[in-house]
Amino acid sequence: MPMDALAPLASLSTLPRLAPLAPNESSAAAPAAGGTSGSGFGTLLNNILDGNRQANAAADAAVQDLATGEAQDLHTVSLAIAQAEVSFRLILELRNRLSDALQEVTRMQV
Amino acid sequence: MSFNDLFSANSISGSGMTAESYRMEVIANNIANANSTRSANGGPFRRQDVVFAEVLGSATRGAPGPNFRGVQVVDRIEDPSELPRVFMPGHPDADAEGFVQMPNVQLPIEMVNLLTASRAYEANLRAAQTFRQMSEQALALLRG
């Protein structure tokens, strides 16, 4: 009895039904995201956030070097902080624009 | 091109400032040792100078050819010019005739070099500031 129940399940799982769905979806999303290979807007945003995280980590390391006395010169520290700040504000402005757009959409009359 | 390459002008100016501050260190060392008659190589101190080199990245960005990565200190050289001999018989480093070899550091020259290094540092600083202002103005485009 359990063997009979398992057999159709196994044959179902080997059916290549779900496999073509994923490529179809990504290929449909790729042109919408501006032709970046197989990445949606979310991954795009994640990449930018990752860049900001790197800049932030560099700034943190620079400040830590300054505090521990390992920093060789001041301008490296201030430049790292300035870069982190500018990149953060870029992301902040992007987020603000996005949420503004979203609010605009939610206010839309149907 | 990664996200942080948007701010590569920042790091280029930073490398310039690092190089110039190293040059300032070398000049300060020259001034400090203007009267040192003993050095690590034996003999009096010799005036030192720095050699800078352009740094290029491999990735192309917009224009063809390698992109810019700033400047780098590649070497510190010693000035081979003649050492002045001063008559100081009482000096412990004096030779048999009573002459002491002094460093070939000339303070006016060092002062001018210091001024040049300081101005070059300032120029790099101004470039970084201007880049930052430009980025902020570009960010203002996003503001509603």
gemmi code that builds the backbone of each chain (N, CA, C; Angstrom):
import gemmi

chains = {
    "A": [
        ("MET", (0.818, -1.231, 0.000), (0.000, 0.000, 0.000), (0.847, 1.275, 0.000)),
        ("PRO", (1.823, 1.392, 0.935), (2.676, 2.584, 0.859), (3.514, 2.619, -0.416)),
        ("MET", (3.892, 1.447, -0.895), (4.669, 1.426, -2.136), (3.838, 1.967, -3.289)),
        ("ASP", (2.544, 1.612, -3.282), (1.674, 2.079, -4.360), (1.492, 3.594, -4.313)),
        ("ALA", (1.454, 4.094, -3.037), (1.253, 5.535, -2.902), (2.509, 6.309, -3.309)),
        ("LEU", (3.681, 5.720, -3.057), (4.934, 6.430, -3.346), (5.256, 6.446, -4.836)),
        ("ALA", (4.882, 5.364, -5.475), (5.296, 5.241, -6.874), (4.786, 6.383, -7.763)),
        ("PRO", (3.500, 6.758, -7.692), (3.064, 7.869, -8.546), (3.696, 9.194, -8.140)),
        ("LEU", (3.980, 9.331, -6.819), (4.611, 10.579, -6.358), (5.988, 10.760, -6.975)),
        ("ALA", (6.750, 9.617, -6.967), (8.103, 9.690, -7.507), (8.065, 10.014, -8.993)),
        ("SER", (7.108, 9.422, -9.666), (7.046, 9.677, -11.103), (6.605, 11.119, -11.372)),
        ("LEU", (5.812, 11.656, -10.421), (5.388, 13.053, -10.577), (6.560, 14.014, -10.427)),
        ("SER", (7.390, 13.683, -9.398), (8.477, 14.628, -9.115), (9.513, 14.650, -10.224)),
        ("THR", (9.590, 13.563, -10.992), (10.568, 13.556, -12.082), (10.035, 14.257, -13.322)),
        ("LEU", (8.734, 14.565, -13.280), (8.184, 15.257, -14.436), (8.796, 16.655, -14.547)),
        ("PRO", (9.293, 17.016, -15.711), (9.928, 18.332, -15.841), (8.904, 19.439, -16.041)),
        ("ARG", (8.052, 19.602, -15.007), (7.014, 20.611, -15.167), (7.423, 21.957, -14.572)),
        ("LEU", (8.107, 21.896, -13.393), (8.481, 23.146, -12.734), (9.745, 23.746, -13.318)),
        ("ALA", (10.584, 22.887, -13.891), (11.887, 23.379, -14.371), (11.780, 24.485, -15.412)),
        ("PRO", (10.935, 24.346, -16.441), (10.904, 25.424, -17.428), (10.284, 26.707, -16.901)),
        ("LEU", (9.557, 26.617, -15.770), (8.889, 27.817, -15.255), (9.877, 28.870, -14.792)),
        ("ALA", (10.907, 28.426, -14.086), (11.850, 29.398, -13.519), (12.590, 30.199, -14.591)),
        ("PRO", (13.138, 29.511, -15.630), (13.784, 30.299, -16.678), (12.823, 31.229, -17.385)),
        ("ASN", (11.578, 30.781, -17.546), (10.598, 31.618, -18.206), (10.384, 32.914, -17.431)),
        ("GLU", (10.274, 32.758, -16.108), (10.013, 33.933, -15.286), (11.176, 34.907, -15.336)),
        ("SER", (12.404, 34.359, -15.218), (13.564, 35.246, -15.165), (13.782, 35.918, -16.509)),
        ("SER", (13.521, 35.176, -17.593), (13.721, 35.794, -18.898), (12.660, 36.853, -19.147)),
        ("ALA", (11.479, 36.699, -18.495), (10.455, 37.727, -18.642), (10.790, 38.944, -17.790)),
        ("ALA", (11.483, 38.699, -16.656), (11.794, 39.813, -15.756), (13.024, 40.570, -16.207)),
        ("ALA", (13.914, 39.886, -16.931), (15.182, 40.517, -17.294), (15.017, 41.764, -18.160)),
        ("PRO", (14.180, 41.721, -19.214), (14.044, 42.940, -20.010), (13.420, 44.076, -19.216)),
        ("ALA", (12.536, 43.734, -18.261), (11.896, 44.780, -17.461), (12.905, 45.482, -16.571)),
        ("ALA", (13.945, 44.737, -16.151), (14.926, 45.330, -15.250), (16.052, 46.008, -16.006)),
        ("GLY", (15.859, 46.242, -17.275), (16.863, 46.989, -18.013), (17.947, 46.113, -18.595)),
        ("GLY", (17.626, 44.848, -18.878), (18.558, 43.989, -19.579), (19.663, 43.407, -18.729)),
        ("THR", (19.661, 43.592, -17.408), (20.675, 42.946, -16.583), (20.364, 41.460, -16.545)),
        ("SER", (21.391, 40.647, -16.647), (21.207, 39.223, -16.894), (20.526, 38.551, -15.712)),
        ("GLY", (19.256, 38.238, -15.878), (18.529, 37.410, -14.930), (18.384, 38.000, -13.548)),
        ("SER", (18.441, 39.324, -13.398), (18.306, 39.892, -12.061), (17.161, 40.881, -12.066)),
        ("GLY", (16.319, 40.782, -11.045), (15.213, 41.709, -10.946), (15.651, 42.998, -10.287)),
        ("PHE", (14.684, 43.843, -10.030), (15.012, 45.124, -9.400), (15.512, 44.926, -7.977)),
        ("GLY", (14.973, 43.869, -7.330), (15.387, 43.597, -5.953), (16.868, 43.309, -5.843)),
        ("THR", (17.370, 42.442, -6.756), (18.797, 42.119, -6.712), (19.624, 43.344, -7.044)),
        ("LEU", (19.109, 44.150, -7.963), (19.799, 45.394, -8.319), (19.961, 46.267, -7.080)),
        ("LEU", (18.852, 46.421, -6.368), (18.866, 47.238, -5.155), (19.786, 46.624, -4.113)),
        ("ASN", (19.770, 45.274, -4.073), (20.628, 44.599, -3.106), (22.096, 44.841, -3.403)),
        ("ASN", (22.437, 44.851, -4.708), (23.826, 45.124, -5.083), (24.257, 46.502, -4.609)),
        ("ILE", (23.370, 47.486, -4.822), (23.693, 48.852, -4.407), (23.848, 48.902, -2.892)),
        ("LEU", (22.914, 48.228, -2.200), (22.990, 48.204, -0.734), (24.288, 47.565, -0.278)),
        ("ASP", (24.709, 46.527, -1.031), (25.954, 45.855, -0.685), (27.135, 46.807, -0.841)),
        ("GLY", (27.109, 47.607, -1.910), (28.157, 48.610, -2.086), (28.185, 49.587, -0.938)),
        ("ASN", (26.990, 50.015, -0.502), (26.924, 50.937, 0.634), (27.443, 50.272, 1.895)),
        ("ARG", (27.143, 48.972, 2.039), (27.623, 48.260, 3.217), (29.154, 48.219, 3.232)),
        ("GLN", (29.718, 48.013, 2.023), (31.182, 48.009, 1.927), (31.760, 49.355, 2.324)),
        ("ALA", (31.132, 50.439, 1.798), (31.627, 51.780, 2.121), (31.518, 52.037, 3.615)),
        ("ASN", (30.396, 51.569, 4.202), (30.211, 51.753, 5.641), (31.266, 50.987, 6.430)),
        ("ALA", (31.533, 49.747, 5.970), (32.533, 48.938, 6.671), (33.908, 49.589, 6.578)),
        ("ALA", (34.209, 50.170, 5.387), (35.498, 50.853, 5.223), (35.591, 52.036, 6.164)),
        ("ALA", (34.468, 52.798, 6.284), (34.470, 53.956, 7.175), (34.639, 53.513, 8.622)),
        ("ASP", (33.933, 52.427, 8.992), (34.058, 51.916, 10.361), (35.493, 51.497, 10.659)),
        ("ALA", (36.096, 50.786, 9.691), (37.472, 50.332, 9.890), (38.414, 51.521, 10.022)),
        ("ALA", (38.149, 52.579, 9.199), (39.007, 53.760, 9.261), (38.899, 54.432, 10.626)),
        ("VAL", (37.662, 54.542, 11.130), (37.474, 55.179, 12.446), (38.139, 54.332, 13.533)),
        ("GLN", (38.014, 53.016, 13.377), (38.627, 52.135, 14.376), (40.153, 52.276, 14.350)),
        ("ASP", (40.705, 52.374, 13.128), (42.149, 52.574, 13.003), (42.565, 53.881, 13.672)),
        ("LEU", (41.704, 54.901, 13.488), (42.010, 56.201, 14.096), (42.002, 56.086, 15.614)),
        ("ALA", (41.008, 55.343, 16.138), (40.885, 55.228, 17.593), (42.022, 54.412, 18.186)),
        ("THR", (42.452, 53.378, 17.471), (43.513, 52.532, 18.003), (44.903, 53.071, 17.679)),
        ("GLY", (44.930, 54.185, 16.914), (46.225, 54.766, 16.607), (46.931, 54.109, 15.451)),
        ("GLU", (46.226, 53.241, 14.697), (46.862, 52.592, 13.559), (46.755, 53.402, 12.284)),
        ("ALA", (45.889, 54.433, 12.310), (45.676, 55.213, 11.087), (46.958, 55.946, 10.715)),
        ("GLN", (47.301, 55.877, 9.417), (48.521, 56.526, 8.955), (48.282, 58.016, 8.730)),
        ("ASP", (47.116, 58.354, 8.207), (46.855, 59.767, 7.962), (45.362, 60.062, 8.105)),
        ("LEU", (45.104, 61.328, 8.393), (43.730, 61.742, 8.705), (42.833, 61.732, 7.482)),
        ("HIS", (43.409, 62.133, 6.331), (42.521, 62.323, 5.183), (41.901, 61.005, 4.724)),
        ("THR", (42.622, 59.884, 4.927), (42.028, 58.590, 4.546), (40.754, 58.342, 5.341)),
        ("VAL", (40.825, 58.664, 6.637), (39.663, 58.461, 7.503), (38.516, 59.342, 7.048)),
        ("SER", (38.823, 60.642, 6.844), (37.716, 61.544, 6.494), (37.162, 61.217, 5.120)),
        ("LEU", (38.019, 60.790, 4.194), (37.510, 60.447, 2.864), (36.626, 59.213, 2.922)),
        ("ALA", (37.013, 58.226, 3.732), (36.191, 57.015, 3.852), (34.831, 57.360, 4.436)),
        ("ILE", (34.833, 58.245, 5.446), (33.562, 58.635, 6.058), (32.712, 59.415, 5.062)),
        ("ALA", (33.355, 60.327, 4.324), (32.612, 61.116, 3.346), (32.002, 60.224, 2.286)),
        ("GLN", (32.767, 59.225, 1.840), (32.254, 58.322, 0.804), (31.074, 57.519, 1.328)),
        ("ALA", (31.192, 57.040, 2.579), (30.091, 56.274, 3.163), (28.847, 57.147, 3.266)),
        ("GLU", (29.059, 58.417, 3.643), (27.917, 59.305, 3.816), (27.230, 59.567, 2.487)),
        ("VAL", (28.025, 59.875, 1.466), (27.426, 60.194, 0.161), (26.701, 58.973, -0.393)),
        ("SER", (27.314, 57.794, -0.253), (26.670, 56.601, -0.816), (25.409, 56.263, -0.029)),
        ("PHE", (25.439, 56.512, 1.284), (24.232, 56.271, 2.067), (23.120, 57.216, 1.653)),
        ("ARG", (23.497, 58.467, 1.425), (22.450, 59.431, 1.046), (21.897, 59.139, -0.333)),
        ("LEU", (22.771, 58.603, -1.213), (22.270, 58.193, -2.527), (21.202, 57.121, -2.370)),
        ("ILE", (21.485, 56.153, -1.511), (20.507, 55.073, -1.307), (19.257, 55.595, -0.626)),
        ("LEU", (19.457, 56.530, 0.306), (18.307, 57.120, 0.991), (17.395, 57.823, 0.003)),
        ("GLU", (18.023, 58.598, -0.902), (17.200, 59.317, -1.890), (16.494, 58.337, -2.813)),
        ("LEU", (17.194, 57.268, -3.187), (16.549, 56.256, -4.039), (15.346, 55.656, -3.326)),
        ("ARG", (15.541, 55.321, -2.051), (14.451, 54.728, -1.267), (13.287, 55.700, -1.161)),
        ("ASN", (13.610, 56.974, -0.917), (12.535, 57.970, -0.815), (11.738, 58.051, -2.108)),
        ("ARG", (12.474, 58.037, -3.224), (11.784, 58.092, -4.510), (10.894, 56.872, -4.687)),
        ("LEU", (11.424, 55.717, -4.303), (10.655, 54.480, -4.450), (9.399, 54.521, -3.605)),
        ("SER", (9.545, 54.933, -2.357), (8.358, 54.923, -1.493), (7.373, 55.984, -1.928)),
        ("ASP", (7.872, 57.092, -2.452), (6.963, 58.094, -3.010), (6.162, 57.511, -4.160)),
        ("ALA", (6.870, 56.773, -5.025), (6.190, 56.171, -6.174), (5.146, 55.167, -5.711)),
        ("LEU", (5.533, 54.394, -4.681), (4.591, 53.391, -4.164), (3.348, 54.069, -3.597)),
        ("GLN", (3.540, 55.142, -2.853), (2.403, 55.863, -2.287), (1.522, 56.444, -3.386)),
        ("GLU", (2.199, 56.918, -4.409), (1.457, 57.446, -5.557), (0.555, 56.364, -6.146)),
        ("VAL", (1.107, 55.155, -6.230), (0.335, 54.043, -6.803), (-0.825, 53.672, -5.891)),
        ("THR", (-0.572, 53.663, -4.559), (-1.649, 53.269, -3.643), (-2.758, 54.316, -3.611)),
        ("ARG", (-2.429, 55.553, -3.894), (-3.461, 56.595, -3.894), (-4.288, 56.598, -5.179)),
        ("MET", (-3.816, 55.798, -6.138), (-4.455, 55.837, -7.449), (-5.902, 55.355, -7.382)),
        ("GLN", (-6.804, 56.041, -8.040), (-8.215, 55.645, -8.089), (-8.372, 54.473, -9.044)),
        ("VAL", (-9.110, 53.460, -8.576), (-9.302, 52.298, -9.453), (-10.670, 52.394, -10.103)),
    ],
    "B": [
        ("MET", (32.129, 47.167, -13.242), (32.242, 48.370, -12.407), (31.341, 48.209, -11.192)),
        ("SER", (31.907, 48.285, -10.031), (31.112, 48.112, -8.824), (30.554, 49.457, -8.367)),
        ("PHE", (29.725, 49.366, -7.383), (29.050, 50.567, -6.878), (30.049, 51.580, -6.337)),
        ("ASN", (31.066, 51.070, -5.653), (32.016, 51.980, -5.022), (32.912, 52.684, -6.028)),
        ("ASP", (32.918, 52.206, -7.291), (33.686, 52.901, -8.311), (33.065, 54.242, -8.664)),
        ("LEU", (31.809, 54.446, -8.228), (31.195, 55.765, -8.425), (31.996, 56.824, -7.696)),
        ("PHE", (32.676, 56.406, -6.640), (33.391, 57.357, -5.804), (34.897, 57.203, -5.961)),
        ("SER", (35.321, 56.696, -7.136), (36.758, 56.457, -7.292), (37.543, 57.768, -7.282)),
        ("ALA", (36.887, 58.884, -7.685), (37.580, 60.173, -7.636), (38.029, 60.475, -6.213)),
        ("ASN", (37.212, 60.037, -5.251), (37.553, 60.213, -3.845), (38.872, 59.526, -3.502)),
        ("SER", (38.981, 58.260, -3.899), (40.178, 57.514, -3.520), (41.393, 57.983, -4.322)),
        ("ILE", (41.143, 58.478, -5.552), (42.265, 59.012, -6.329), (42.840, 60.238, -5.628)),
        ("SER", (41.947, 61.153, -5.212), (42.426, 62.323, -4.469), (43.094, 61.888, -3.178)),
        ("GLY", (42.542, 60.856, -2.558), (43.139, 60.360, -1.314), (44.546, 59.853, -1.537)),
        ("SER", (44.759, 59.137, -2.660), (46.108, 58.637, -2.923), (47.066, 59.799, -3.154)),
        ("GLY", (46.563, 60.860, -3.818), (47.401, 62.047, -4.003), (47.777, 62.672, -2.681)),
        ("MET", (46.797, 62.745, -1.784), (47.088, 63.345, -0.472), (48.062, 62.484, 0.320)),
        ("THR", (47.892, 61.171, 0.222), (48.811, 60.275, 0.917), (50.235, 60.462, 0.397)),
        ("ALA", (50.353, 60.542, -0.944), (51.684, 60.701, -1.530), (52.302, 62.026, -1.100)),
        ("GLU", (51.496, 63.090, -1.138), (52.044, 64.397, -0.784), (52.407, 64.462, 0.691)),
        ("SER", (51.613, 63.799, 1.525), (51.961, 63.860, 2.947), (53.228, 63.036, 3.202)),
        ("TYR", (53.438, 61.989, 2.401), (54.693, 61.253, 2.534), (55.859, 62.140, 2.115)),
        ("ARG", (55.663, 62.904, 1.035), (56.720, 63.821, 0.604), (57.016, 64.834, 1.702)),
        ("MET", (55.923, 65.313, 2.362), (56.127, 66.251, 3.470), (56.936, 65.603, 4.580)),
        ("GLU", (56.661, 64.328, 4.842), (57.424, 63.634, 5.880), (58.898, 63.588, 5.524)),
        ("VAL", (59.182, 63.285, 4.265), (60.582, 63.185, 3.830), (61.262, 64.550, 3.951)),
        ("ILE", (60.530, 65.614, 3.548), (61.110, 66.955, 3.629), (61.347, 67.329, 5.092)),
        ("ALA", (60.370, 67.005, 5.944), (60.547, 67.296, 7.371), (61.749, 66.553, 7.926)),
        ("ASN", (61.952, 65.326, 7.462), (63.103, 64.551, 7.891), (64.395, 65.210, 7.404)),
        ("ASN", (64.379, 65.746, 6.166), (65.549, 66.449, 5.648), (65.881, 67.649, 6.524)),
        ("ILE", (64.818, 68.424, 6.866), (65.048, 69.630, 7.670), (65.551, 69.249, 9.058)),
        ("ALA", (64.939, 68.201, 9.607), (65.333, 67.791, 10.953), (66.780, 67.328, 10.986)),
        ("ASN", (67.230, 66.712, 9.893), (68.584, 66.171, 9.857), (69.559, 67.087, 9.138)),
        ("ALA", (69.229, 68.382, 9.059), (70.073, 69.298, 8.310), (71.474, 69.395, 8.889)),
        ("ASN", (71.635, 68.989, 10.138), (72.959, 69.085, 10.757), (73.470, 67.741, 11.249)),
        ("SER", (72.843, 66.637, 10.795), (73.267, 65.321, 11.282), (74.518, 64.872, 10.536)),
        ("THR", (75.546, 64.607, 11.286), (76.788, 64.158, 10.645), (76.913, 62.638, 10.648)),
        ("ARG", (75.956, 61.974, 11.260), (76.002, 60.510, 11.261), (74.676, 59.967, 10.739)),
        ("SER", (74.728, 58.937, 9.919), (73.500, 58.346, 9.392), (73.617, 56.833, 9.414)),
        ("ALA", (72.541, 56.162, 8.983), (72.519, 54.701, 9.004), (73.553, 54.120, 8.044)),
        ("ASN", (73.793, 54.838, 6.922), (74.769, 54.331, 5.953), (76.193, 54.696, 6.326)),
        ("GLY", (76.401, 55.311, 7.482), (77.704, 55.851, 7.804), (77.867, 57.174, 7.092)),
        ("GLY", (78.757, 58.019, 7.581), (78.909, 59.319, 6.949), (77.757, 60.228, 7.300)),
        ("PRO", (77.772, 61.440, 6.782), (76.705, 62.385, 7.115), (75.402, 62.014, 6.421)),
        ("PHE", (74.335, 62.631, 6.920), (73.011, 62.418, 6.328), (72.992, 62.984, 4.914)),
        ("ARG", (72.335, 62.248, 4.014), (72.156, 62.766, 2.657), (70.692, 63.128, 2.457)),
        ("ARG", (70.482, 64.246, 1.803), (69.128, 64.723, 1.546), (68.366, 63.702, 0.697)),
        ("GLN", (67.095, 63.473, 1.063), (66.311, 62.457, 0.361), (65.192, 63.085, -0.442)),
        ("ASP", (64.778, 62.359, -1.445), (63.666, 62.810, -2.277), (62.784, 61.607, -2.606)),
        ("VAL", (61.547, 61.885, -3.047), (60.626, 60.784, -3.335), (60.383, 60.681, -4.829)),
        ("VAL", (60.010, 59.476, -5.259), (59.650, 59.236, -6.663), (58.200, 58.775, -6.688)),
        ("PHE", (57.389, 59.492, -7.451), (55.977, 59.139, -7.572), (55.743, 58.415, -8.897)),
        ("ALA", (54.724, 57.563, -8.914), (54.351, 56.892, -10.155), (52.837, 56.849, -10.265)),
        ("GLU", (52.355, 56.936, -11.489), (50.923, 56.845, -11.738), (50.465, 55.405, -11.522)),
        ("VAL", (49.270, 55.251, -10.956), (48.695, 53.915, -10.767), (47.502, 53.782, -11.705)),
        ("LEU", (47.476, 52.698, -12.452), (46.369, 52.485, -13.385), (45.667, 51.179, -13.056)),
        ("GLY", (44.337, 51.202, -13.161), (43.570, 49.983, -12.990), (43.429, 49.259, -14.317)),
        ("SER", (42.961, 48.019, -14.250), (42.869, 47.231, -15.482), (41.523, 47.426, -16.173)),
        ("ALA", (40.474, 47.652, -15.372), (39.128, 47.727, -15.947), (38.967, 49.012, -16.732)),
        ("THR", (38.315, 48.924, -17.868), (38.028, 50.128, -18.640), (36.724, 50.717, -18.137)),
        ("ARG", (36.676, 52.011, -18.169), (35.462, 52.676, -17.717), (35.179, 53.824, -18.663)),
        ("GLY", (34.204, 53.642, -19.521), (33.874, 54.686, -20.475), (34.914, 54.777, -21.569)),
        ("ALA", (35.961, 55.549, -21.323), (37.003, 55.741, -22.327), (37.828, 54.466, -22.485)),
        ("PRO", (38.410, 54.245, -23.682), (39.257, 53.069, -23.849), (40.544, 53.199, -23.057)),
        ("GLY", (41.152, 52.062, -22.783), (42.391, 52.056, -22.017), (42.116, 51.855, -20.544)),
        ("PRO", (43.178, 51.703, -19.767), (42.995, 51.462, -18.333), (42.430, 52.681, -17.620)),
        ("ASN", (41.746, 52.446, -16.517), (41.197, 53.571, -15.758), (42.206, 54.039, -14.704)),
        ("PHE", (41.882, 55.119, -14.031), (42.840, 55.757, -13.124), (42.660, 55.245, -11.715)),
        ("ARG", (43.770, 55.105, -11.030), (43.722, 54.697, -9.635), (44.519, 55.643, -8.733)),
        ("GLY", (45.077, 56.695, -9.330), (45.771, 57.674, -8.514), (47.277, 57.583, -8.619)),
        ("VAL", (47.927, 57.933, -7.548), (49.390, 58.048, -7.530), (49.933, 57.186, -6.402)),
        ("GLN", (51.192, 56.865, -6.519), (51.806, 55.950, -5.565), (53.263, 56.368, -5.372)),
        ("VAL", (53.735, 56.264, -4.150), (55.155, 56.505, -3.899), (55.897, 55.213, -4.206)),
        ("VAL", (56.808, 55.248, -5.171), (57.492, 54.013, -5.539), (58.902, 53.947, -4.972)),
        ("ASP", (59.498, 55.099, -4.693), (60.888, 55.030, -4.236), (61.242, 56.277, -3.436)),
        ("ARG", (62.259, 56.097, -2.615), (62.833, 57.232, -1.888), (64.311, 57.232, -2.239)),
        ("ILE", (64.758, 58.297, -2.889), (66.143, 58.309, -3.371), (66.969, 59.271, -2.542)),
        ("GLU", (68.280, 59.074, -2.584), (69.204, 59.974, -1.891), (69.834, 60.902, -2.906)),
        ("ASP", (69.961, 62.131, -2.512), (70.585, 63.131, -3.364), (72.093, 62.879, -3.398)),
        ("PRO", (72.659, 62.582, -4.575), (74.094, 62.245, -4.618), (75.002, 63.466, -4.692)),
        ("SER", (74.416, 64.666, -4.559), (75.254, 65.854, -4.741), (76.324, 65.933, -3.650)),
        ("GLU", (77.281, 66.807, -3.897), (78.474, 66.881, -3.043), (78.121, 67.346, -1.630)),
        ("LEU", (78.814, 66.766, -0.649), (78.580, 67.158, 0.739), (79.518, 68.316, 1.087)),
        ("PRO", (78.975, 69.370, 1.662), (79.859, 70.491, 2.014), (80.802, 70.120, 3.160)),
        ("ARG", (82.028, 70.664, 3.089), (83.005, 70.401, 4.149), (83.166, 71.667, 4.979)),
        ("VAL", (83.023, 71.502, 6.264), (83.092, 72.652, 7.177), (84.264, 72.432, 8.134)),
        ("PHE", (84.990, 73.490, 8.362), (86.154, 73.387, 9.262), (85.690, 73.459, 10.715)),
        ("MET", (85.717, 72.304, 11.397), (85.314, 72.249, 12.807), (86.245, 71.272, 13.511)),
        ("PRO", (87.414, 71.723, 13.904), (88.405, 70.777, 14.456), (87.947, 70.109, 15.749)),
        ("GLY", (87.079, 70.776, 16.495), (86.664, 70.205, 17.767), (85.601, 69.131, 17.632)),
        ("HIS", (85.049, 68.962, 16.411), (83.943, 68.019, 16.208), (84.449, 66.576, 16.258)),
        ("PRO", (83.728, 65.688, 16.922), (84.199, 64.287, 16.987), (84.267, 63.608, 15.622)),
        ("ASP", (83.490, 64.077, 14.611), (83.518, 63.453, 13.291), (84.489, 64.147, 12.335)),
        ("ALA", (85.329, 65.041, 12.858), (86.257, 65.754, 11.995), (87.367, 64.824, 11.515)),
        ("ASP", (87.832, 65.080, 10.262), (88.934, 64.257, 9.752), (90.260, 64.821, 10.240)),
        ("ALA", (91.364, 64.275, 9.697), (92.692, 64.637, 10.195), (92.968, 66.117, 10.020)),
        ("GLU", (92.384, 66.719, 8.947), (92.648, 68.144, 8.717), (91.682, 69.035, 9.481)),
        ("GLY", (90.741, 68.451, 10.210), (89.799, 69.246, 10.989), (88.531, 69.595, 10.245)),
        ("PHE", (88.297, 68.952, 9.077), (87.078, 69.242, 8.312), (85.998, 68.203, 8.624)),
        ("VAL", (84.767, 68.670, 8.719), (83.622, 67.779, 8.937), (82.743, 67.831, 7.696)),
        ("GLN", (82.312, 66.649, 7.229), (81.373, 66.618, 6.101), (79.962, 66.811, 6.659)),
        ("MET", (79.292, 67.834, 6.165), (77.939, 68.133, 6.631), (76.911, 67.603, 5.622)),
        ("PRO", (75.671, 67.443, 6.031), (74.637, 66.979, 5.079), (74.453, 67.970, 3.934)),
        ("ASN", (74.033, 67.461, 2.780), (73.807, 68.352, 1.634), (72.388, 68.914, 1.631)),
        ("VAL", (71.858, 69.147, 2.808), (70.513, 69.741, 2.926), (70.651, 71.252, 2.882)),
        ("GLN", (69.867, 71.880, 2.004), (69.858, 73.341, 1.969), (68.454, 73.795, 2.361)),
        ("LEU", (68.395, 74.496, 3.470), (67.085, 74.853, 4.034), (66.188, 75.627, 3.076)),
        ("PRO", (66.681, 76.615, 2.324), (65.760, 77.313, 1.404), (65.112, 76.368, 0.405)),
        ("ILE", (65.906, 75.433, -0.120), (65.350, 74.478, -1.087), (64.282, 73.618, -0.418)),
        ("GLU", (64.568, 73.167, 0.800), (63.590, 72.330, 1.505), (62.313, 73.103, 1.775)),
        ("MET", (62.463, 74.377, 2.104), (61.277, 75.192, 2.382), (60.409, 75.325, 1.139)),
        ("VAL", (61.068, 75.549, 0.014), (60.299, 75.669, -1.238), (59.613, 74.343, -1.553)),
        ("ASN", (60.330, 73.229, -1.349), (59.720, 71.917, -1.596), (58.541, 71.674, -0.667)),
        ("LEU", (58.699, 72.119, 0.571), (57.616, 71.962, 1.547), (56.380, 72.735, 1.103)),
        ("LEU", (56.632, 73.942, 0.609), (55.527, 74.770, 0.118), (54.849, 74.085, -1.064)),
        ("THR", (55.655, 73.519, -1.963), (55.086, 72.820, -3.122), (54.243, 71.633, -2.672)),
        ("ALA", (54.786, 70.864, -1.721), (54.050, 69.689, -1.245), (52.741, 70.107, -0.591)),
        ("SER", (52.814, 71.189, 0.188), (51.622, 71.665, 0.879), (50.563, 72.129, -0.109)),
        ("ARG", (51.006, 72.846, -1.138), (50.048, 73.324, -2.154), (49.465, 72.150, -2.934)),
        ("ALA", (50.296, 71.146, -3.228), (49.797, 69.983, -3.972), (48.776, 69.224, -3.129)),
        ("TYR", (49.049, 69.123, -1.837), (48.091, 68.477, -0.926), (46.768, 69.228, -0.952)),
        ("GLU", (46.891, 70.552, -0.897), (45.700, 71.398, -0.906), (44.905, 71.206, -2.189)),
        ("ALA", (45.630, 71.089, -3.306), (44.947, 70.905, -4.588), (44.182, 69.587, -4.605)),
        ("ASN", (44.796, 68.539, -4.065), (44.106, 67.250, -3.989), (42.879, 67.340, -3.097)),
        ("LEU", (43.048, 68.054, -1.988), (41.942, 68.242, -1.051), (40.787, 68.965, -1.735)),
        ("ARG", (41.161, 70.008, -2.489), (40.130, 70.788, -3.191), (39.413, 69.920, -4.218)),
        ("ALA", (40.169, 69.046, -4.902), (39.549, 68.150, -5.884), (38.550, 67.234, -5.200)),
        ("ALA", (38.923, 66.702, -4.026), (38.011, 65.812, -3.298), (36.769, 66.578, -2.862)),
        ("GLN", (36.978, 67.814, -2.379), (35.837, 68.633, -1.941), (34.909, 68.928, -3.106)),
        ("THR", (35.512, 69.277, -4.237), (34.699, 69.599, -5.407), (33.921, 68.386, -5.876)),
        ("PHE", (34.578, 67.218, -5.828), (33.876, 65.993, -6.222), (32.685, 65.751, -5.311)),
        ("ARG", (32.892, 66.012, -4.037), (31.803, 65.806, -3.090), (30.648, 66.761, -3.345)),
        ("GLN", (31.013, 68.027, -3.626), (29.958, 68.993, -3.945), (29.190, 68.574, -5.185)),
        ("MET", (29.936, 68.085, -6.186), (29.276, 67.626, -7.410), (28.315, 66.485, -7.110)),
        ("SER", (28.763, 65.528, -6.283), (27.876, 64.398, -5.961), (26.644, 64.871, -5.228)),
        ("GLU", (26.833, 65.856, -4.327), (25.672, 66.337, -3.584), (24.697, 67.063, -4.487)),
        ("GLN", (25.257, 67.803, -5.461), (24.358, 68.476, -6.403), (23.609, 67.464, -7.248)),
        ("ALA", (24.301, 66.363, -7.602), (23.620, 65.330, -8.384), (22.552, 64.644, -7.542)),
        ("LEU", (22.833, 64.489, -6.252), (21.842, 63.885, -5.359), (20.615, 64.772, -5.221)),
        ("ALA", (20.849, 66.084, -5.302), (19.725, 67.011, -5.167), (18.717, 66.821, -6.286)),
        ("LEU", (19.168, 66.229, -7.402), (18.229, 65.949, -8.499), (17.152, 64.971, -8.058)),
        ("LEU", (17.528, 64.044, -7.160), (16.574, 63.026, -6.732), (15.563, 63.579, -5.742)),
        ("ARG", (15.942, 64.684, -5.101), (15.063, 65.219, -4.064), (13.829, 65.836, -4.724)),
        ("GLY", (12.717, 65.550, -4.149), (11.460, 65.950, -4.767), (11.210, 67.383, -4.916)),
    ],
}
model = gemmi.Model(1)
for chain_id, residues in chains.items():
    chain = gemmi.Chain(chain_id)
    for i, (resn, *xyz) in enumerate(residues, 1):
        res = gemmi.Residue()
        res.name, res.seqid = resn, gemmi.SeqId(i, " ")
        for name, pos in zip(("N", "CA", "C"), xyz):
            atom = gemmi.Atom()
            atom.name, atom.element = name, gemmi.Element(name[0])
            atom.pos, atom.b_iso = gemmi.Position(*pos), 0.0
            res.add_atom(atom)
        chain.add_residue(res)
    model.add_chain(chain)
structure = gemmi.Structure()
structure.add_model(model)
structure.setup_entities()
